[in-house]
Amino acid sequence: MTLAPRRILYGRRRGRRRRAGRDALLETLLEPLAVSLDGVAAGSLDPRLLFVPGATEVWLEIGFGAGEHLAEQARAHREVGFLGCEPFIDGVASLLRHVEHEELGNIRLFVDDARSMVDAMLTSSIGRAFLLFPDPWPKTRHHKRRFLQPASVAGLARVLRPGAELRVATDHLGYCRWALAHLLAHPAFRWTAECAGDWRERPADWPPTRYEIKAIAAGRAPVYLRFVRSAGEQNAMNTGVGHLR
């Protein structure tokens, strides 16, 4: 079975004119790190094989923005392979600076829609996934553009191995409620929060992003949601949704 046709990708692919140095990085460093799905059958890609030498496991970041979080995680976990998905080329160029300066050989990049990458990967092939401050698409008519939809949640449940963690952060209350509703509706995900501090305070091993710092400075309060991929899907709904008050 081949991958589905390319989806509509909303939002910008390019921003303002970049500095010459960043263009040079895109020309020289992106190609050996970029992952192509040409000719890849759905559900057949083993992400560990993207890394030489092989990685103990692979973590996935969906929409890594300027790459601060991804680079910090890659620096702290050199034994893990990091697969970053980001269609915004300026963000890719920003991450490549970190890759070059800090010699981060454990990063690979997919410069396109993360849903296509999720569709391509083997079942239970990802050890942790991150969705940090995605575009909330606040207008009701744009909610269909949000990343978390029933199909993408099912895709994440398929590629995350049992016991793997999914981390979601947002400073938009509407998106927070949307994320909880969609993830808790799937029997594979269990919300780990036991008290308000578990979602109000960013864990020590969760590096901040540039957007997060700006949001806090503007007076917005981010939430940090952590879900575990259940070993079985029988323990369907998590009653922890009542924690978010």
N, C-alpha and C positions, 0 to 999 in steps of 0.2 A: 504494500500500500504506500503510495507516494504522499508527500505532504500536501495539505490543502493549498489552493491558490493564495497568492499574497493578499493579505488583508489591507483594508484601508487604515492608514496610520495618520492619526490626528496630531496636530501640534507642529511646531517648527522642526525642520531638519538642520537649518543653518541660522546663525545669528549675525551679529555685526562682523565687519571685516576683522580677520584674525591677524595677530602679529606674525611676522615672517618666520620666526623661530618655531611657532606652533605648526605652521604649514609645512615646514621642513620635517617635523616629527611625523606628521601624517604621511608624508611621502616616503620616509625611510623606516619608521618603526611600526606603523600600523599593519602593513602587509604580513609580516611574519607572525603577528599576534591575532590577526583577524580569522574568524571561523566562517566558513562558507557552508551552506546547506545544499548546494547544487548536487543533485543526484542522490541525496540522502533520503532514505525511506522513513516514513513516520515510525517513531518508536524504536529506531535502530542505532542511534548515536550513543556510544559510551563516552561520556565527557572526560573520563580519566585518561583516555587515549590522546586527548588534545595536549597533554603535558608530557614533556621529556626533561628529566626522568619522570616516571609516573607519579601521580599524586596519591596520597593515602585516601583522600576523598575530595569531592568537588562541592564548593559552595556557589550559589547563584545569586547575583544581585540584579534586580529588574529595575532599569532606569536609574543608573548610578549618578546622574547629574554631572557635577564637576569632578567626581571621583575621590573625594577626600575619605569617605568611609571605606570604599573598596580598597584604596591604597593602604590605609591604616590596618585593615584586617589582613591584607596580604603580607604586610610587614611583620605582623604579630604571629602569623601562622604560615611560616614558610613551607611547611610540609603539606599544606592544603592547596589544591588548585582552585583558582577563582575565575569564574566565568561571568563577565559583566555584559549586560545587554543595554544598549543606549543608542537610539537613532539620531540624537542631536550631536552633530559632528564637532561642535565647539566643546561639548563636554568630553568627548573622546580625546580631543587634542589636549585638554587640561589634564586628564588622567595620564596620558602618555608622558607628560613632564615628570610625574611621580615615578612612572615605570623606569624612565631613563636615569633620573637622579638617584633613585634608591635601589636600582638594579633589581627590580621586582620581576623575576622570571616566572613567577607562578600566576600570572594573569593572562587570560585570553579574552578576546572581545568579539561580540556579535553586534554589528552596527546596523541594527534593524529592530523589528518588532519582537519583543521577548516571547510572545505567544507562539511564534514559529519555532523558536528554539525549544520551548517546552514540548511542543508537539513532536519534535525530532528525537528527543532523548529517550533512552531506555527507562523502563519502569524501575523505580527505587534506586535511581542513580545519583541523587543529590542529597548531601548531608545537612545542608542548611540553606535557607533562602531568605532574601531581604527585599522588601518593598517599602522604601523609605521616602516619605513625602511625595507621593505621586500626585499628578495634576488632579485636583478634586472635581474638575468640571462641574462647578456649583449650580449651573442652570439646569432645571429639570429636563429640558429637552436634550441636554448633552450627557445625561447620566449613562446612556448607552456607550459612551466613550471611555468610561472608567475602566481601569484594568481589571478590577475584581468583578467578574461576571460568573454566572454558574459554570460556563464552559471552561474558563481559565482557572477557577477554583478546582474543578475536577482534574484539570491538567496538572496543577501543582500537587494535588493529592496523589496522582499517579507517579510523578517523578521523585517525590520526596520519599526517602526510605523510612520505614517504621522507626519512631523515636526521633526523627529529624525535627528541627525547629524552623518555624516560619516567623520572621519578625516584620511587623508592619508599624510604621510611624506616620503620623499626620498631625497637622495643627488645625484641621478643619473638622468641626464637630459633625457635620453632615456626613463627611466621608468616613469618620470613625464609626458612626452608627451603621453605615453601609457595609463597611468591612466586617464588623461584628456579625451583622445579619447574614451576610453571604458565607462567611467562613464557618459560623456555628450551625448553619443550615446543612453543612456537609458532614456526614458522620465520621470522616477521617480526621477532623481537626478538633483539638481540645484546647481551650483557652487556659493558660496557666495562672492567671491572676487570682490571688487569694485575698488581697486587700487593695485599697486605693493606691498605696505607694507603688504597687507592682506595675501599674500602668501610668502613673504620674511622673515617676522618676526613671531616668535613663540608666540602665545597668552599666557598671564600670567597664565591661568588655564590649560596649556598644559605642563606638566613636561618633562624635557629632558630625553633622554635615554643615556646609556653608548656609544652606537654606534654613536649617534648624536654628542656627545662631541668629540669623536675621529675623526669624519669626519670634524668637524670645525677646530680642531687642525691641520689636514692635509691639510687645505686650501680649502676644498669642501664646497659649500654653499647649505644647505638643503632648500627644499621648503615645505611649510605647506599648504595643500589643505583641505578646508572644504566644504562639500556638505550637503545639506538639502534634506531629503526625502519629495518630494512634496505630497500634499494631494491628488492631482489628477495627472494623467500622461499625460494630454493634453498639458501642457506647455512644451512640449518635449525638444527641444534643447536650450541650454543656450549660448547666444552669448558672454559670458564672456571669452571664450577661447582666445580671442584677447588680454586679459590683460597680458598673459604670454609672455613677450618680454625681 
